[in-house]
């Protein structure tokens, strides 16, 4: 199963079974293995859910957006040797998170 991420800005990413992040705005994008998703992290609380714990069952009960429509969660990744948290959740937070069979 492939994890899909939609941001409020309209960007769409896929995460393969190895955790590689795939940009969907670039049709020829091939993952290098150097940009991987580690999990999701809450924007206010000190709480992170590792990628291997994100399941369809978890997503059923996970509230991704605040009442005002802004994201409560963002991505924690590993990009070419650097652990990062995607900033500015207005654009790069998680609007939608779901699995597909691709």
C-alpha positions as CSV (number, residue, x, y, z in Angstrom):
1,X,0.0,0.0,0.0
2,X,1.1,3.5,-0.8
3,X,0.6,6.4,1.6
4,X,-0.7,9.6,-0.1
5,X,-0.2,13.1,1.3
6,X,-2.1,16.2,0.2
7,X,-1.0,19.7,1.5
8,X,-3.2,22.8,1.8
9,X,-1.2,24.4,-1.0
10,X,-2.3,21.6,-3.4
11,X,0.9,19.6,-3.5
12,X,0.6,15.8,-3.6
13,X,3.2,13.3,-2.5
14,X,3.3,9.5,-2.3
15,X,5.4,7.4,0.1
16,X,6.4,4.0,-1.0
17,X,7.0,0.9,1.2
18,X,10.6,1.9,1.9
19,X,9.5,5.4,3.1
20,X,10.8,7.2,-0.1
21,X,8.9,10.4,-0.8
22,X,7.8,10.8,-4.4
23,X,6.8,14.2,-5.8
24,X,3.8,13.9,-8.0
25,X,4.2,17.3,-9.6
26,X,7.2,15.9,-11.5
27,X,6.1,13.0,-13.8
28,X,9.7,11.8,-14.3
29,X,10.6,12.0,-10.5
30,X,12.5,8.9,-9.4
31,X,13.2,8.5,-5.6
32,X,16.9,8.5,-4.8
33,X,16.6,6.8,-1.4
34,X,18.0,10.0,0.2
35,X,14.6,11.6,0.9
36,X,12.5,9.5,3.2
37,X,9.5,10.1,5.4
38,X,10.1,9.3,9.1
39,X,6.6,10.0,10.3
40,X,4.1,12.8,11.2
41,X,4.4,15.3,14.0
42,X,1.8,17.4,15.7
43,X,2.3,21.2,15.2
44,X,1.5,22.2,18.8
45,X,2.1,19.1,20.9
46,X,5.4,17.3,21.3
47,X,4.0,14.1,19.7
48,X,5.3,12.2,16.7
49,X,3.8,9.1,15.0
50,X,6.5,7.0,13.2
51,X,5.8,6.0,9.6
52,X,5.6,2.3,10.5
53,X,2.7,3.1,12.9
54,X,0.6,4.9,10.3
55,X,-2.1,2.5,9.3
56,X,-5.5,2.8,7.7
57,X,-7.0,2.0,11.1
58,X,-5.0,4.9,12.7
59,X,-6.1,7.3,10.0
60,X,-9.7,6.6,10.6
61,X,-9.5,8.2,14.1
62,X,-6.8,10.8,13.4
63,X,-8.1,14.4,13.2
64,X,-5.8,16.1,10.7
65,X,-7.3,19.7,10.7
66,X,-8.2,22.2,13.3
67,X,-11.8,23.5,13.2
68,X,-10.6,26.5,11.2
69,X,-9.3,24.1,8.5
70,X,-5.6,24.5,9.2
71,X,-3.4,21.4,9.6
72,X,-2.7,19.9,13.0
73,X,0.1,17.6,11.6
74,X,3.1,18.0,9.4
75,X,5.8,15.7,8.0
76,X,9.0,14.6,9.6
77,X,11.5,13.5,7.0
78,X,15.1,12.7,6.4
79,X,16.6,14.6,3.4
80,X,20.1,13.8,2.3
81,X,21.4,13.4,5.9
82,X,19.3,16.0,7.6
83,X,16.3,15.3,9.8
84,X,13.6,17.9,9.1
85,X,10.1,19.0,10.0
86,X,8.2,20.6,7.2
87,X,7.5,24.2,8.3
88,X,4.8,26.7,7.4
89,X,1.9,24.4,7.8
90,X,-0.4,26.8,5.9
91,X,1.3,25.5,2.8
92,X,3.2,22.3,3.8
93,X,1.0,20.8,6.6
94,X,-1.1,17.7,6.0
95,X,-4.5,18.4,4.6
96,X,-5.3,14.8,3.7
97,X,-3.5,11.5,4.5
98,X,-4.7,8.2,3.0
99,X,-3.6,4.9,1.5
100,X,-4.1,3.5,-2.0
101,X,-3.2,0.2,-3.5
102,X,-0.6,1.5,-6.0
